Every structure is written in C-alpha cells, then in structure tokens.
C-alpha cells in the first residue's frame, strides 16, 4: 500500500501535460497485459495460435511457353514455404484462374478434459474484408461472419458447436488480395496484424485470450496432422490439365495476371518465423 500511495502522490505532483502523457501510455499498455492478468486469475482452457500466409496461384509468360505455379509463403517473414511450377507450350494446358489470397490460420486448442460447446472467437485484422471466407472441416460445423458490436469496430466472429476435450482444430480465414490489400501489403509495406479481443463458450464467460505467434511451418505441419479426408483444400496444389493433341488450343488470358513480388528464399528454420 505504501508503494501505491507514493505512486499516487508522485502522479498528482506532475504537470497537466505530464499527466495526459502518463495516462495515454497507460491506456496503450493495458491491452497488451490484460490477457496475461486475466490468465492469472482464470485458468485458460482454450489456447489460440495464429499464423499468416499468402497463397498465390499464378501464370507467367515464358516466350513460347507458359509457366503455371502456386506458392505458399509466410506473410510475416515473406519467405517461400512451398512452391510448385510447371512450364508448358502456350495454349496446350488448362489451369484454374490465377488469384492470390491472404490466409489467417488459427490453431484452437482445448487444453481441458471436457468438451467446449458453443465456442465463439472474435477476430479483427486488416486482412479481413467482406470477401473473407471461413475454411474448415465440414464435420466441425463452424460458421463465421462479420458482426458489429456497439461502439467498436466490426469483428469477424467464428462459431464452433463443439471442440472435444484435449483436442485441437485449425480454422482458416481466406481473403482474396484485391488492389487495396495488395497496396497495403506490398506497396506501403504495412504489417498485417491480428487481434482476438475475446473468446466465449458455455463453459466460460467472454474474456481476452493470450494469442501466441505460431511458427508458420509448424502450423502447416499441425494442420496436416489434424486434417481429415472430408476437408477441401484442393486449391492448395498445382492443378494443370494437359490438352490432348486433337483438342483446340486453350485461350490465353485476356488480361495479363500481375504476380505478387517474388518471395525470399529462406532456410526451413527461417521460413516460418514471426
């Protein structure tokens, strides 16, 4: 109590300007320590890990040939994690339309021995737009959409009916990279961040969780272990269909695709870091 009293007296002895600066710094600092303080008094039963990726399915001209490729890279380190490419004679192959996306992957771990029901996870990020889609296993029954609580910025809220005890799930928020998002990430070089303001469920009231920065490569490996055969991630592999000799040449892209800036070549240890 004596220390608190001294701090209080010291605060009131400051000038008005200093008081405003101190209060501003305190207000900015509280959101970072609040989840930790909450965890001290309330044991956390749900752990949240996050990783960012870009996934690009692209096309590049190569003289008489066309290069089809897909690449998954860590958005934080801008390191290429996986790239596949195939060069074929112009007009002799069919491939899905080129498109880049930002993927936010959330690892939700139920560390308790009982089921968590009606889990709701609020997420906020500049990489979430009205075109964002939620990808997950159909068996999970997860749904998602933007909600606008009073007096705060809209949140993307993920709802999951049940996560069994001592189990984990990975959910993905997939957003097409439009001109605005491309400019945000690759021209202005602004960092893509994520906030998880709250989680709630039948077993606990709403509170801000501690969000861990999960290594990108480890996240993908973890997702591979958890993935089931009913999950649809077919667009995460190179799909180029060669045309038979008696088929007509495929039409070339009417508008040239503008590929994303080339990712760095990193070691496996560096590729997934934050």
Secondary structure, 3 states (H helix, E strand, C coil): CHHHHHHHHHHHCCCHHHHHHHHHHHHHHHHHHHHHHHHHHCCCCEEEEEEEEEEEEEEEEECCEEEEEEEEEECCCCEEEEEEEEEEECCCEEECCCEEEEEEEEEEEECCCCCEEEEEEEEECCCCCCCCEEECCHHHCCEEEEECCCCCCCEEEEEEEEECCCEEEEEEEEEECCHHHHHHHHHCCCCCCCEEEEEEECCEEEECCCEEECCHHHHHHHHHHHCCCCCCCHHHCCCEEECCCCCCCCCCCCCCCCCCCCCECCCHHHHCCC
